[in-house]
Amino acid sequence: MCLYIIKILLKYFVNKKKFSTHPIKPALRTHRFPCPWESADKMIPGQSINDSQTMVSEGGKFELGFFSRGDPSVRYLGIWYKSIPIQTVVWVANRDSPLVNSSGTLTFTVDGNVVLLNQTKDLLWSSSSSHAVRSPVARLLDTGNFILRDDSDNNKNNFLWQSFDYPFDTLLAGMKLGWSKKSDLNWHLTSWKSSNDPSSGDYTYSVDPGGLPQLVLRKGSTEQFRSGPWYGNQFSGMPALMTNPVFQPTFVSSGDNVYYSYNIMNNLTSRFVLSPSGLVQHFSWNDRLSSWNLLFTVQQDRCDTYGLCGDYGVCDINNPTICSCMKGFQPRSPRDWEVMDWSGGCIPVDPQICGNKEGFMKMAGLKLPDASEFRVNVSISTGDCKAECLKNCTCVAYAKLDIEDTGNSCVTWSRGLIDVRKVAEFGQDLYVRVAASELEADAAVHIKQKNVAIAVSISLSAALIILILIGSFVAWTNRRTRENQPNNEVNINRIESQREDLELPVYEFTTIQLATNNFSAANKIGEGGFGPVYKGELQYGQEVAVKRQRENSGQGLREFKNEVILISKLQHRNLVKLLGCCIHGEDRMLIYEYMPKGSLDSFIFDETMRPLLKWKKRVDIIVGIARGVLYLHRDSRLRIIHRDLKAGNVLLDSELNPKISDFGMAKLFGGDQVEGNTKRIVGTYGYMPPEYAIDGHFSLKSDVFSFGVILLETVSGKRNRGFFHLDHKLNLLGHAWKLWNEGKALELVDQLLECEFSDTEAMRCIQVGLLCVQQRPEDRPTMASVLLMLDAEDTFLPDPRRPGFCAERCLSETESSSLGKLISNELTVTLSEGR
């Protein structure tokens, strides 16, 4: 019956019409017309798949068929996960040649190729395999690989063609990034144009074809990010891609093949994706939540922006100024660096750097640099590498580069060293050529440090007995003092002599000691600038959080009294409740209600916890924080400026209700006073308004600015400090301002929320956030206005003006020079789990 149909239709096509004039291989014109679809996971010559049919891998993990994005009439042939309810496409055949209706067919021709034809039989895509075999078969594997092979070949891994050789935006386990000289293949990822358009986008991600063994992200031909060179078992600048219990990366560098790949253990469903915006992200599927979980984004922060600090500059995200010059170098343009534009890089302090007793300065913990000129030698020791570099005046640095885990290779760089950053762990050592004068200065510093260490050791040894005697005497005196007075009486009197009654209990030290299991490490749940925080359980079962002040914490009796006095008088559902205090000798402790969900930052900045905060809950948290701040500013018995509002100081109870905590830096105002000045700048960089960070001027509007930062962070899921974007060097506030002016404000909303939020509500939140972070304090709304704007949909909202600190490099010269002196990175309490 099948042959009969074939004869009739062939006769029709021969007599009535010809095939399209589109260039097609001759074999295609003579292929046998396909028989009906017979098998689920494979095809044989003559079979085809139409728009309503699919091919499913043997284990039911992947599915091949036709799909649409956006316009339902535009169809693509692709592969996606079969068992995952959210259609997640991992490969597209005709990304740049879409079908315009549902009449497309995928056909296995008699010459052993799979071809995609449209309604008029034009060829849109072909496997283009040139191998002629006896028993060709096409099969979809449970790895997601669509393959052609000879079914008579006993080697099941001998493929004639495979989709894994032509990746698109997704890298699955077993796929490769790199190239093969033997088969003339170039494995690289290309982003989609948009989430609804699979056609080729702006970004590519590949192994550097002409450079070091590293991964490079490009927008067009411009480098945006690179991983740093591979050494042994990971890339020097991407600790996220190192081996772990579920992830095993590999890098092969041989004569014919250079590629990066990875394997997944524990049967985890995961994928690497190059997003349309240029982010390289690793996702895993969470069956319990029925959603994709973002494990990590390869680009972590601003220091991952390619060449941010220019030649011979080093990027350190923990440094308030971000960029600094290598030792022996100075800014090429000091004026540019003063306004935090580091792109010009650095130049040697001493230009006579060759043939004048120069040497090498070791720099530890780095992502190794990129360079236009370099040399890799896999058969030379590190010592010989140094000698080789020293005798060549164009060599500016060298480092060990263990590409194949042999331990016997090195790389030398010529000309400028660019895109160097500090790496928190697993960084490498770089030896930079510097002038003799720099080596002498460095040696003098080391000698001085050594002499000081010797002197200190001798002094300590000589004074040890005296210190022991003095310590014993002081301890004996304190013990006698405590025995002769009621417990806590002296210390409490020091507080009570300066204020009204505490209005809260004073706990015995033994009670708190028992509740926290003698302040055991197992009970420790956080560490702040003033001391550790412990979880405790009182004798009647109440869970508490105990904030214990360190002796060297910097929070003296003044700050402790301040926090006790303030919080004891505050009662609001959005403020953490102080249950009591304890003073035992020099030990000072505050006992709070326990917050089981920890701090807000542990949710919104954590890739695994963030999906738990749905849009409605985020809005509830924002409104709750606003109510708490309004209570401090207007509705409490006192008028209080918090001065350290940040996501880390917003705690969440069991229902994820927000409660503001940590009042050690708070300022109490009386009467109509609403502002003040200080020479002691405290707080957290990224949340402080410009007038406070630069001039020490604080007011109620200072808290409004901090609240605006928290609001934008909660909406976006991104941290203001260290915010990273491929297209610019703005922080989160500047990025939000840019999107607002471009009419794209909704792009700020956390991508994990997808479409579950109201556009109108999201726009209102973003606009309120931008109003709060305006540069001039007088332009910012009061917290009463903020709450009204958030609660009432019909309230008029003015257009926001430029934010303060919208871009770190955009500060004026005066501001930038003052900022480094004035800003304290002092943090209060940052929790590792609930408290």
N, C-alpha and C positions, 0 to 999 in steps of 0.2 A: 504494500500500500504506500509505504514511504517513497519507494523508487518511482512509483506511478505518479505521485504528486510532483516529484522532482522533474520528471520528463515534461509534464504539462507546463510547469512554470518556467523551465528553461526555454522551452519553445516560445513561450509568450515574450520573454525578455529579448530573445534573439530577433523575433519578427517585429515587435512593436517599439522597442526602445533599447537604447544602449546604456551602459553604465555611465556614471558621471565622468566628466573629463578631468576630475580631480586626480592627481597622480596616484596610482595604485599599482602595487606589484602585479605582474602578469598572473601569478598564481591565484590572486584574489578573483580575477575575472572567470576563472574556470573551476572555482570551488563547488563542491556538491551542496545543494540547498539543504539547510539544517533539518534534521529530524526533530520530533518533539523532545522536550526536556525530560531526561530519564533519571539522572542521579543528583543527589543533594550536595555532595562535596567535591565532585570532579566533573570534567567535561572531556569528551573525546571528539576527534574531528567530525564535523558535520552537525554538531549540536550547537544550540544557541540559547541565550537568555533574553527575554524581552522585558519591558518595563515593569511588569507585574510579577516577575519571577526573581528569585534570589538563589545564591549558592551559600550553603552553610558548612563551616568546617566540621570535621568528624566529631569533635568533642563539644560542638555547639557554642564555641567561644566567639567566633567571628562570622560575619555575614557579608557577602558581596552582592551588590545590586545597584539600582538606580535611586537617587535621592535628590531633594531640592533644598535650597536655602533661600529664604526670602520669597522670591517670585516662584510659585509652584510650577509654572510652565517651563522654567529653566531647569534642566535635568543634568545630573552628573553620574558617572559610574564610579563607585567608591567602595571602600571596605569600612565597616564599623563593628563595634562590639554587639554581639547578638543578645547576650543576657543582661545587658545594662539598659534600664528603662530610658535613660537620657541618651538619645542617639549621638554617639561620639565618633565622628569620622576620623580615621587614621591614615587613609590613603585615597587619592583621587586620580583617576586615569586621565580624564579630559578637562583638567582644571581651566585651561585657557581656550578650550573649544567646546563650550557647553551645547547640549541639545536644546532646541527651542520648543520641543513638545515631548510627549511620552511615546514616541514611535521608534526610539533607538533600540538596537539589538547588539548584544555581544556574541560574536560568532567564533567558533574554533574552526579554522580553515583546514583544508586537506594538506597544506604545506607545513602545518604544525604551529601556526600563529593564532593568537586571539586578536580579533579586530572589532572595533566599535564603529557601527554604521548608523547614519541617520535615516530619515524617511526616504530620501532620494538616493540612498546607497552611497553617499559620500563617506569617505574614510575620515573619521575624526581622531582615531587613535589606533595604534597597533603595537604589539609586543616586539615586532621587528626582529625576531630570532632568525638567524641564518643557518641554524643547525637542521639538517635533514636526518631524521631518525625513523626507526621501524615502527615504534608504538608510542607516538606522542600522547601525552595526557596533561590536562590542566587541572590543578587541584588547589583548594584553599586550605591552608594548614591552621592548626590551633595557635600558632605563633602570630597569626595575622599576615603571613606571607602568602601571596598568590604566585604559584610557581608553574612552570612548564618543565616536564622531564620525560625521559624515555622510560616507559613502564617496564621494558624488558631489561633495564639496567639494574643490577642488584644493589648498587650503591644508591641508597635512598637520598643522599645529600648531594648528588650530582645533578645540578639543575641546568637546563638549557636557557632559562630566563627566570627572573624572580622580581617581584615588586619591591623587595627589600633593596634592590640595586637602584631604585628610583624613588627615594623618600621625598615626601612633600613637607608638611609642617610638623610631623610627628616622628619621634624616634622611639621605637619599641625595643624591648630587650632582644638582643641578637642582631639588630641593625647596626650599620657602620656609618661613621663620619670620617671621610678621608678620600683616598684615591687608590686605584689599582692601575699600575702602568701596563701590566700584562693584558688586562681586559679593557683598558681605556675607559675606566669608570671613575666618575667624580661624585662621591656620596656627600650630599649637603642638604640642609633643610632650607626651605623657602617659605616664609610666612604667607598666610592667607591675606588677601587685600583688606577684608573686614570679616567680622564674625558671620556675616551672611553672604560672603563672596569668596569662594575658594580659589579664585584666580591668583596668579603670582603677585605677592605683596612687595613691600619695600625692603624687607630684611632677609638676610641670609646668615646661616650659622654653619661654619665648616672648620675643618683643620686648615691652618694657615698654609696655603699651597707653596709659598716661596719663602717661608720663614721658619721660626722655631717650631718644635712639635707642640703646638698649642691650639686651642679652639678660639675662633675669632667671630664676633658678630659684626656685620656690616649693614649699613643703610645705604643702598646703592653701592658705591665704591668706597665710602667713608667708614673707617673703623669706629665702632661705638663701644666695644667691650672686648676684652680678651682674657683668657683664663690664666695666662702665665704658662711657662714651659712645663711639660710633663717630666717628673723625676721619680722613677721607680714604681710608685703605686698611686700617684695622684698628681694634680696640677698645682703649681706653687701658689696660685692666687685663688683657688676655689676649694677650700676645705670641705665645702658641702658635698663635693663629688668624690670624697675619699671612701674607701671600703668601710662598710658598716654591716650590721646583722642582716639587712635586707638588700643591700646594694653592693655590687662588685664591679668596679670599672676596670677596663683593660685598654692598653695602648700598644699597638704593634707598629714597629718601624723596621722594615726589612727592605731588601732591594726592590721588590716589585710592589709591595703593599705598605701603605702608611695609613693607619686608621685608628679611631677611638670607638669603643663599643662598651656595652655593659650587660650584666646578667642580674636577674632578680631572684632572690631566694624566697623561701616560705610561701611560694605560690601566690605572691602578691600581684594584683592587677594594677599595673602602673604604666605611665607614659611620660616622655619628655615632649613638650610642645613649645614651638616658637610662635608666640602670639602676634597678632597683627600690629600691636604697639611695640614689638621688639623685645619683649620679656621672654627669657628662657626659663620655663617652669616645669617642675616635676610633680605630677599628680599621682595619687593612688585612690582606688575606689573603696569607699566605706559602705559595706553592705548594710550595716545597722542604720546609718543615716540616709542611705540611698542617695549618696552624693559623692562628687569628686573632692578629695581632700588634698589641698596644696601642701606638699611636703616641704618644698623650699623653692625660692626663686634664685637663679644663679647670680643675678646682679643684686647685691645686698644693700648698697648705699651709694652715696655720691662718689666715693673713692673708686667705684667701679666704672665711672665715666672715663673713657679712654683719653689719656694725656691731660687730665685735669690740671696737674701741677707743672706741665711743661717739661723740657729737658732738665735732667739732674734734680728734679723736684720729687719729694716723697709725700704721698698722701696718707694722712692718719686721721680716721674718722673720730677718734677720741681726743684729738687736739682741737681746741676751740677755733684755731686759725686754719684748720684742715690741712694746708700745705706748708711745707718747709723745705729749705734747700739741704742737699747732702753736705756733710762736713767737708770743708774746703771750698765751698761754693757759696755764691751770694746771688740775690735776685738780679736778673738782667735789667729789670725796670722796677726799682724800689717804689716808685709812685703807683704803678699798677698793683703791686702787691699790697700796698696800704689800703687800697679799695677792694682787696680780695679778688683781683683778676690775676690768676697765676699762670695763664696760658703761655706767657713769654718765657717761663722757665728760669733757669739759673746759669751762671757762668763761673769759671774758676776764680777764686780770690787772687791767686798768684798765676798769671798766664804762663810763667816759665815752669811748665809742669813736666818737661821731658829732658833727660840728660843732665839733671841737676840734683842728683841724690834723692829723687822722689821715691815713693813707695806706695803701699796700698793700705787703705783704711777699711776695716771690716764693718759691715752693716748687717745686723742680724734680723731675722724674722720678717723677710720681705717677699713680695711677689716679684720675681726677677723681671728685669726691664725688657721692653721691646726696643728694637733698633733697626735702622735701615741697613746697617752693615754689621755682620757678626760672623763668627766661625765656630763650628762645632767639631770637636775632635774626640772620637770615642775610644782612642787608644793611647791616651796620655793621662798621667796622674795629675792630681791637683797641684803638687809642687812644681812639676814641669810646666804646667799651664801658667803658673805665676811667672816663671822665668821667660816663657814664650811671650807673655804679654809685656813684660818689663822691657824687653829688647826691641819692641815695636812701638814707636812713638804714637801711632794712631790707635793703639789699644787703650781704652779708657777704663775697662773693668773686666773681671773674670769671675766665674763661679763654677762650682760642681754642678753637673747636669747629668744625672743618672737616668738616661732615657730607657735603657733596657735592663735596669736593675743589676748592672754589672759593677757599679762603683768605680769605674775607671774612665770616665769621660768628663769633659769640661767644655765650657763655652766662653769665648772672648768677644767683647763688644768693641766696635769702633764708632766714633762720633757720639752723638747725643744718646743718653739713656732716658727713655721716656716710659710713662705709665708704670711707675713704681709705687707700691703702696705697702703699708704695714699690714701684716696678717696676724690675727690674734693668736693663732697656733698653727704649727706645721709650716711656718715660713722658712725661707732659705737664707743662707749667708751670701752676701755680695761683697766683693773686694774691689773698691773703687780707687783708681789712681789719683793721688793727691800730691801736692808739692811738699818738699822737705820741711818747709816751715810749719805746715800743718801737722806733720808727723812729730816734729819736735814739741809743738804745743800740746799735742795729745799725750806724748810720753811724759812731759812735765806734769800734766794733770794726774796721770797714773802714779807717778812717783810721789806726788804730794798726797794722793789718796792713800797710798801704801804707808807713808810715814805717819799720816794721821791715824791710820788703823793700828799701827804698832804703838803709837803713843796712847791711844785710847785703851788698847789692851793692857798696857802696863798700868795705866791709871786705874782701870777697873779692877785689876788684880790687887793693886795696893789698897784700894778703897773697899774691897769686898767685905773684909772683916768688920770695918767701921759701919758699913751699910747694914750688915746683918745685926750688929749691936743696936744701931739706931732703930731699925725696923722692929726688933724685938721689944725695945723700950716703948715705942709708939703703940704697938699692938697691946702691950700690957696696960698702958695708960688708958687707951680707948676701952679696953675690956672693963677696967675698974670704973671708968666713967659710966658705962652702960649699966653696970651692976648697981651703981649708986643712985640711978635715976630711973623712973618708969620708962619702959620701952618707947622709943620714938619721941619722948617729951621734948628734948632739946631741939631736935630738927624741926618738929612741928611748930614749936614756938617761934623759930626763925621765920616761918611762913606766916603764922597767925598774927605776929606782931605788926604785919604790914597790910592786913586786909580783914575782911569780914570772916565769919565762920566759913569753913570749907564747903559745907552743904553736901559732903559725900564721905563715905567711910574711909578710915585709915586701917589698912590691913597689917597684921603681924608678919614679920619677915618669914617666920617658920611656916605660916599658912601658904605664902606664895612659893616658898621653897618646896613644900610638899606638893603643891598643885602642879608645878612644872617639873616634877621628878628631879629636884635639885638642879634646875636649869640645864637639863641634859641636851646633848646635841640632837637627839631624836625629837625633842619638843621644839627645837628652834625652827621657826617658820619664816624668818626674814632677817635682814640686816640693813639698818639705816645709817644715816650719817651720825646719829647720836647714840647708837647702840643696837644690840640684837633685840628681836621680838620672839617671844616664846608662847606656845599654846599651853594653856593650863586648864585644869579641872578642879574647881573648888569642892570642898567636902560634900556639899549638898548637890553635886552633879552639874552645876553651871559651868559651861565652857567660857574661858576668858582668854584675852590676849594680853601678855605682860610685856611692856616696853621697858627694858632695863637700860639705864644710862651708863655708858662707859665713863671711866675716870678721865680719859683723854678725849672725850667726845666733842668738845668745843661747846656743848650746851651746858652752861653753868647753872648755878642755882637760880639765876634770873630767868633763863628760858624755862627751867622746870617749873618755877613758881608761876610763870606766865601761862603755861599750858594748863596747870592745875586750876588756877583762878578762872581762866576763861571757860574751859570746858565744863567746870562744875556748875556754871551758871547758864549753860546752853542746853536747851531741850527741844529737839526737832527731829522728825522722822528721817530727815536726810543728813543728819550729823551723827557721827559715831558717838556712842554713849560711853562716858567715862564712869566706871563703877567705883573707883577708889584709887588710893595711892598707898605707897609703902616707902618709908624712909628708915634705913638701917645703917647707921654710921654714915659713910660716904656713898652708900648704895641708895639710888633714887629710882623708883619704879612707878609706872602708871598702869592701872589695870582697866582695860577696855572690854566692851562686849566683843565676842569672837565673831569674825566675819568669815563664814565657811567657804565662800567663793573667791576670796582673795581680792586683789586690786583690779581695777578696770584695765590697766595696761597689760595685765597677764592674759586678758581676753582679746582685746582689739589688736594687739601686736603679735599675737601668737597664731601661726598658721593653722594649728589643729583646733584651737579653742574659738577662733573668730567666727567660724560658721554657726556656732551655737547662739550667737547674738543676731537674731533676726531683726528686720527693720523696726517693727513695732517696739521691741524691747530696747533697741538703741534710742528711739525717740523718748521712751519712758525714762531711760537713764539720763538723757540730756535734760529733760524737763525736771527730773528729780534734783539734779545738780543745781540747776537754776534756782529752784525753790530753796535749797540749802544756802546758796550764796545770798539770795535776797533776805533770808532770815538773819544772816550775819550782818548785812549792810543796814537793814531797816527795822526788822520786826523783833529782834531780841532786846533784852534789857540793856545790852551794850551795843555799841557800834563798832564792828570789828572788820579789819582788812586782813584776809588770810595771808597773803604775800607768797604762798607756795602752792597755789592750786595747780595740780597736774594730774594726769591719768593715774599715776602711781599713788596718789593720795586720795583717790576715790575708791572706797571699798564696797564690796557687793555682798549682801546677805544671801541667805539660802534661796530667796525668790528673785535674786539679781536686782534688788532695789539698791540704788546708790546711797552711800553715806560718806560725807566729807570727813577726813581725818587729819591728824598731825597739825596741831596749832602752835607748835614751838616758835614759829616765826611770826605769828599773828600780831597785829598792832591794834591796841584798844584806843578808840577815840571817844571823846565826850562832847556833849552839846551839839553844836552845828559844825564841828570840825570834820572835814572830809578828805584832808590830804596832809602830807608831811614830807620831810626830807631825812635822809640818812647817809652817812659815809660808809656804813657797813652793808654792802650789797650781798644779800643772801637769796637763795632760790635756785631755780633750775633753768639752765639755758634752753631756749626753745619755747618757754612759757612766759618769760619775763617781758614786759612791754619795753619799748625803746627808752622812754623817759626814765624808767627805773634802772635799767641796766647801765645807762650812760650817765645820767645825772643824779641818780639816787632819789628821784622824786616818786613818791607813791601816793595813791589815792584809791577811792572806791573803783575808779576806772581801771586800775591795775588788775584787780580781780576780774573785771569784765573782759579784759584782753586775754587773760589766762583761760577763762571760761570759753572764749571763742576758739582758742587753739584746741581745747579738749573737744569741743563740738565738731570741728572740722576733722579731727583725728578719728572720732567715733563714727562719723559718716563715711569716711574714706577707708578706715582700717589701716592708715599709714601714719607713721610718726613724723612730726614736723621736723625735729632734729634729725638730720641724716637722710631726709627724703631724697629719693633717686628717681630721675627720669631721663630717658635717652635723648630727648629733644632739647633740653635746656638744663640750666644749673640753678634753677629756683628751688627754694624750699617748699614745703606743703602750702604755706600761705600764699607764696608767689604763684605756685601752680594753680591754686584755686582762683586767684585773681585773674590769671591769664585765661583760664577756661570761662570765667564769668564774662570777660570782655569779648570773647570769641563766640558767645552764645552756646557754649558747650558745657555748662556747669554740671549737668547730670552725669558727665563722664567722671566726675570726682567720686561718685557713689561707689562703694566697695563692690567689685565685680562679683564677689561671692554671693551677693544679695540677688543677682540676676534681675528678674522683673517683679519681685515680690513687694516692691515699695511703690508708694504713690508719687508720681512725678511732681505734683503740686506741693506735697508735703516735703519732699526732698529739696526742691528749689527754695522753699521757705527756710528750711534749716540752714542751707548753704548761705543764703542771703543774710540771715541773722548772724551766722558765724563770721562772715566778712565784715558786717557792721561792727561786731565786737572787737575785731583785730585791726581797726583803722589806726593809722599812724598817730594822729592827734587825739589825745585823751578826750578833749571836748567834743569830738565827733562821735565818740562811742556812746551807745545808749546806756541808761541805767539798767540794773538788773530787773527792776519792776517793768520797764519797757520791754526788756528781753522776754520775760515770762509772758507778757501780754501778746507779743508778736508770735511766740511759739504756740500759745493756746488758742488764739482767735484767728480763724482763717480769713476773716474779712478785714483785718487790721492792715492799714496802709504801711508799707515798708519803703523807706527811702533807698535810693541807690547808694551802695557802699563806695567809699573812696579807697585810695591805695593803702594796703596794709603796712604796718610797721614790720621791719625785718623781713620783707617779702623775698629778698635775695641777699645772701650774706655778702656777695661781692659788690652790691649796689650801695653800700653805706658811704657816707661822705668821709673825707679824709679825717676830719676831727673825730667822728664817731668811731671809725675803725681803729684809730690809734688808742682811743679811750677804752674801747670795748674789752680788749685783752687784759687791761689792768683792773677793770672793775668787776667783770663777770666772775662770779664764783660758781663752780659746778657743784656746789654743795647739794646733796640729795637728802631727803628725809628718810622715809622707809620704803624700800623696794622689796616686795614679798616674793617668795618662791612658791608659796601656796596660800590657802586661806588663812585668815587670822581672825 
